[in-house]
Structure formats: structure tokens, C-alpha cells
Amino acid sequence: MHSANWDNLRFVLAVADKGSLSGAAKALGVNHATVLRRVAAFEEEHGGAVFDRSAAGYRVLPDRARVIEAARDVASAMGSVERLMHGARAPVRGVVRISSTDSLCQTVLPGFVAGMHEMSPGLRLEFSSSNAHLDFARLQADIAVRPAVRLPDELTGQIAARMTFRAYAVPGASGWLGLSGPLMRSSPAVWIADNVEPEAITGAADSFMVLREMALAGVGVAYLPGYLGQGLEPRPDLAPEIQVPVWVASYTELADVPRIRVVREQLVAYVARQPGLIAP
């Protein structure tokens, strides 16, 4: 079948559905003569009549019923292609809620908003800054950007980068800063629990941002992401580097929602380019 005949097929199906040239013309928004010409062209191209013409209208010939069934399948497939192409071109609009840690929200992610606004002015991003892992369970976020060894089963995502944790301190600092609250489950907290005596802990916090300020004040050694190490000296003699994947993820059933998918894909590319993070 030549490509020009895909459009003729629409006219044949309209006549089959409406049972007359006038009904098909009205449905398609064209005149009677156009429908007649397109149906005739289709029949001539394929070497036979499709309809039985009578005063009562147009009826599909019994031996052409399968032709009409196949034509409906083609029309459905073409409609799917058009919808997919339109979805790919259409600007994304609406609100996308992004959950991340306080340190990522304050230091890495703000620049992402400007780029997305320029790309899709109809899109609004809302950030939830928390170190707790509660946002998805309570359906408060569309996308999560979080360091984690693995994703829960109900999430679909991609590793955008790897976050490197190191021990940092100012010269002369002694003792360690512990991790409390939600950070107690992090890889640095596990290492500290296994390798640092409790009496060596001089303070603690549930935020890497707060731990950084405590380390700058000389309270102790902090296990921090590399992008928070400015103004501090790395202390590889005290603790090993730990790398943790940074995931950009969403619920599996939300993964293909256009606005969420577009933002998630752009987030992956953006996070991978950030200083202090290592591309996967």
C-alpha cells in the first residue's frame, strides 16, 4: 500500500461506520464529492469494490468485512503513533513534587529549577527538603532524589551519580560527630557505629548541613558528602571513602506520566553533571 492511501483509509472507514457518503462527509468535515473520490481511489488501487451501493446507502460487501477489520486495526495503530508523537512534542505542565535531602536541596538542586523553567514555563517544581524517608509512603512526592544503596521494590529509578563520603575536620579537632535521627541508617553512620567508641562522640546531628557547621566550629570530625567539604580538611587517615548511589526515582505507576517522566530524565542528566558528585 502506498503511503498516500493511509488517508484514503479514513474515508473508507467513515463510510463503513455511517453507511452513506453524506454521513461520512459530515463526520469528516468535508463535502460529499471528496468522500466519493477517496473511496473510489481506494477501490481502484486495490482492485475491487468494498461496498454494495443501493438506494438505502453503502453496505460493506460480505467478502470485504475482513478488509474493514484490518483497516480498523491500522487506524488504531496510526492513532497511537499520533498520540505518542504529540505527547513527545507537547510541553509539560503542572506541578511536580520532588523530595530530597536537606543538603541536596540547598546545594545541588536549586540550579535545576531555572533550567526546567526555561525549558517548560508551564511547569512548577516543589521541593520537599527532609532527611526522613516518609514522603513516598505518604504520597507527598512525585520524584525522589536520594542517596541509597538500593531502591524499594515499588519504585522505578536510575542511578544519576555516586556520592562520596569522607571524614572532614579543621586542624586540631578531636573526637567524632555522630549521626542521629534518619541519618542513623546511612552508610557513614553504620561505619561510625562499628569503628568509633561511644565516648569519642563529641556531638551529633540529624543533618549533614548542621554537621558541616559543627565541624567548621571545631567540635569534631564529620563524615560528610564531598560537596560539603569546603573549608575543611579531608582526613583519609581516620576513615575510608564511602560511595553511595544517588537515585532519581518515582513510583512505578507514576513513571510514565509525561510531566514526571520529563522532569525525572532531566534530573538524572543534571545531577550527573554536578561538582562533588561522580557520574555513574
C-alpha positions in Angstrom: 0.0 0.0 0.0 1.4 3.4 -1.0 1.7 6.0 1.8 -0.9 8.3 0.2 -3.6 5.6 0.7 -3.4 5.7 4.5 -5.5 8.8 4.3 -8.0 7.2 1.9 -8.5 4.5 4.5 -10.1 7.1 6.8 -12.7 7.8 4.2 -13.5 4.1 3.7 -13.9 3.5 7.4 -16.1 6.6 7.8 -18.4 5.3 5.0 -18.5 1.8 6.6 -19.4 3.4 10.0 -22.0 5.8 8.8 -23.5 3.8 5.9 -23.6 6.7 3.5 -21.4 9.2 1.7 -23.3 12.2 3.3 -22.9 10.8 6.8 -19.2 10.2 6.3 -18.8 13.7 4.8 -20.4 15.2 7.8 -18.3 13.2 10.2 -15.1 14.1 8.4 -15.9 17.7 7.8 -15.6 17.5 4.0 -18.0 17.5 1.1 -19.8 14.6 -0.5 -17.7 14.6 -3.6 -14.4 14.3 -1.6 -15.6 11.2 0.1 -16.8 9.7 -3.2 -13.4 10.4 -4.8 -11.4 9.0 -1.9 -13.4 5.8 -1.7 -13.2 5.3 -5.5 -9.4 5.8 -5.4 -9.1 3.2 -2.6 -11.1 0.7 -4.5 -9.3 1.3 -7.8 -5.9 1.0 -6.1 -6.8 -2.4 -4.5 -8.7 -3.8 -7.5 -12.2 -4.2 -6.3 -15.3 -2.7 -4.7 -15.6 -2.6 -0.9 -19.2 -1.5 -0.7 -22.6 -2.6 -2.1 -24.2 0.6 -3.3 -28.0 0.9 -3.1 -30.7 3.5 -2.6 -30.5 2.6 1.1 -26.9 3.6 1.3 -23.5 1.9 1.4 -23.1 -1.6 2.9 -19.8 -3.4 3.3 -19.7 -6.5 1.0 -19.6 -9.7 3.0 -16.2 -10.8 1.5 -14.7 -7.3 2.4 -15.6 -7.5 6.1 -12.1 -8.6 6.9 -10.7 -5.7 5.0 -12.6 -3.3 7.2 -11.5 -5.1 10.3 -7.9 -4.8 9.2 -8.5 -1.2 8.3 -9.7 -0.5 11.9 -6.5 -2.1 13.3 -4.4 0.2 11.0 -6.4 3.2 12.1 -6.0 2.4 15.7 -2.2 1.9 15.3 -1.9 5.2 13.4 -3.9 6.9 16.2 -1.5 5.5 18.8 1.5 6.8 16.8 0.0 10.3 16.6 -0.8 10.4 20.3 2.7 9.2 21.2 4.3 11.8 18.9 2.0 14.5 20.2 2.9 13.6 23.8 6.6 13.7 23.0 6.2 17.2 21.5 3.8 18.7 24.0 5.2 21.0 26.6 4.8 19.5 30.1 2.6 21.5 32.5 1.5 21.2 36.1 3.2 20.6 39.4 5.9 18.1 40.1 6.9 17.5 43.7 10.5 16.5 44.4 11.7 15.0 47.6 15.4 15.1 48.6 17.7 15.6 51.5 18.3 19.0 53.0 21.9 19.1 51.8 21.0 18.3 48.2 18.1 20.7 48.2 20.3 23.5 49.5 23.4 23.0 47.5 22.8 20.9 44.4 19.2 21.1 43.2 18.4 24.9 43.2 20.0 25.4 39.8 17.8 22.7 38.3 14.7 24.9 38.7 15.9 27.6 36.4 16.8 25.2 33.6 13.4 23.5 33.8 11.5 26.7 33.9 13.2 27.9 30.7 12.5 24.5 29.1 8.9 24.2 30.3 7.5 27.5 31.6 4.1 25.8 32.4 5.8 23.5 34.9 6.1 24.2 38.6 8.6 22.4 40.8 8.0 22.0 44.5 10.8 20.7 46.8 10.3 18.8 50.0 13.5 19.0 52.0 13.8 16.2 54.5 16.2 13.5 55.6 13.3 11.3 56.6 12.2 8.5 54.2 8.5 9.2 54.6 7.5 11.2 51.6 6.7 8.3 49.2 4.9 6.3 51.8 2.6 9.3 52.4 2.3 10.1 48.6 3.8 13.5 49.2 6.3 13.4 46.3 6.3 12.5 42.6 10.1 12.1 42.4 12.8 11.4 44.9 16.4 12.3 44.6 18.1 10.4 47.4 21.3 8.5 48.2 20.5 4.9 48.9 22.2 1.5 48.4 19.1 0.2 46.7 15.5 1.2 45.8 12.4 -0.2 47.4 10.5 -2.6 45.2 7.7 -0.2 44.5 10.0 2.4 43.0 11.4 2.8 39.5 14.5 4.8 39.0 18.0 5.4 37.8 21.4 6.0 39.4 22.3 9.5 38.4 25.6 9.8 40.3 27.6 8.5 43.2 28.0 10.5 46.4 31.4 10.2 48.1 31.5 10.5 51.8 34.8 11.4 53.6 36.0 12.3 57.1 36.5 16.1 57.3 37.7 18.3 60.2 39.5 21.6 60.9 43.1 21.3 62.1 43.4 20.2 65.7 39.8 18.9 66.0 39.4 15.8 68.1 36.5 13.4 68.7 33.8 12.5 66.2 30.4 13.9 65.3 27.7 11.3 65.3 24.7 11.0 63.0 21.2 10.9 64.6 17.6 10.6 63.6 17.1 9.4 60.0 20.8 9.6 59.3 21.4 6.7 61.7 20.6 4.4 58.8 23.2 6.0 56.4 26.4 4.2 55.4 28.6 6.7 57.3 26.6 6.2 60.5 27.0 2.4 60.2 30.8 2.8 59.8 30.9 5.2 62.9 28.9 2.7 65.0 31.2 -0.1 64.0 34.5 1.7 64.4 34.2 4.7 66.8 33.9 4.3 70.6 30.8 6.0 72.0 32.9 8.1 74.4 34.7 9.5 71.3 31.5 11.1 70.1 31.6 14.8 70.9 28.2 15.7 69.3 25.6 14.6 66.8 23.0 16.0 64.4 20.4 14.7 62.0 21.6 16.9 59.1 24.8 16.9 57.1 24.4 20.7 56.8 24.4 21.0 60.6 27.3 18.5 60.9 29.3 20.6 58.5 28.8 23.7 60.6 29.8 21.8 63.7 32.9 20.6 62.1 33.8 24.1 60.9 33.4 25.2 64.6 36.0 22.6 65.6 33.5 20.4 67.5 34.8 17.2 65.9 35.4 15.1 62.8 32.4 14.8 60.5 31.7 12.2 57.9 30.3 14.3 55.0 29.4 14.2 51.3 32.3 15.6 49.3 30.3 18.6 48.0 30.0 19.8 51.7 33.8 19.7 52.4 34.6 23.3 51.6 36.7 24.9 54.3 37.5 21.5 55.9 40.5 19.2 55.6 39.8 15.7 54.3 41.1 13.1 56.8 41.6 9.8 54.9 43.8 8.6 57.8 40.7 8.5 60.0 38.1 6.8 57.8 37.7 5.3 54.3 35.8 6.9 51.5 32.3 5.5 51.1 30.5 5.8 47.8 26.7 5.6 47.8 24.4 5.8 44.7 22.2 8.8 44.2 18.9 7.7 42.8 16.3 9.6 40.9 13.1 7.6 41.3 9.3 7.6 41.3 6.6 5.2 41.9 6.4 2.6 39.1 2.8 3.5 38.3 3.7 7.2 38.0 6.9 6.6 36.0 5.3 7.3 32.6 3.2 10.3 33.5 4.6 12.8 30.9 5.5 15.7 33.3 7.0 13.3 35.8 9.0 11.4 33.2 10.4 14.5 31.6 11.5 16.0 34.9 13.0 12.7 36.1 15.0 12.4 32.9 16.3 15.9 33.1 17.1 15.5 36.8 19.2 12.4 36.0 21.3 14.4 33.5 21.6 17.4 35.8 22.7 15.5 38.9 25.3 13.6 36.9 27.0 16.9 35.9 27.3 18.4 39.4 30.7 19.0 41.0 31.2 16.9 44.1 29.2 14.0 42.6 30.7 11.2 40.5 28.9 10.3 37.3 27.8 6.6 37.3 
